[in-house]
Amino acid sequence: MSSTGPPDGARRGARMRSQPVRNQPQSPADQVTRLAVAYLARQDRTAHQLAQYLLRKGAAGAAVEHTVARCRELGYLDDGAFARRWAEARLAKYPVGAARLRDELLAKGVASAVVSEVVRALYPRNQERALAEQTVRSAERRQGRVPIRKLAALLGSRGFDEDVIEAVLEQRMARSVTAARAGEE
């Protein structure tokens, strides 16, 4: 009688797992690739962020360039997609003006042309104004009536365009005057 059971030493019903080959030396390129994949697995990153990380870990410049290029080829790195996702999440959580968003994306190492494209797509003129109005409403909901100069400082610190700040604050002042007149009658 021939046995069709599991191989020697394996339990019936146990899954067969491939065991990693131990004691096999890794090439420097393989080590850099492993570092890159582990870094990218934790969070979405830009090519610049990945390159800086690999350099900090002691990888050689040529290996870093090769690894970044390979990660782009495989679709693990896409600065345009990163910038869009990051900017949309940023604006949903914490509205800021186009100038501030541009600065933050540039600081993350996103190329200037990509930043311009993303900001242009996310900020039609009325969109930035709507975000500024949302910021004012939110501040007034939390703090009650906020002086104009503090609102101007808040909007300026969030990177809103001066024209947008002026328009939003003029609208708020007009509403205040209208409400004061209505209260007098």
Secondary structure as GFF3:
##gff-version 3
##sequence-region A 1 185
A	DSSP	alpha_helix	28	42	.	.	.	ID=ss1
A	DSSP	alpha_helix	47	56	.	.	.	ID=ss2
A	DSSP	alpha_helix	61	73	.	.	.	ID=ss3
A	DSSP	alpha_helix	79	93	.	.	.	ID=ss4
A	DSSP	alpha_helix	98	107	.	.	.	ID=ss5
A	DSSP	alpha_helix	112	122	.	.	.	ID=ss6
A	DSSP	alpha_helix	125	143	.	.	.	ID=ss7
A	DSSP	alpha_helix	148	157	.	.	.	ID=ss8
A	DSSP	alpha_helix	162	184	.	.	.	ID=ss9
###
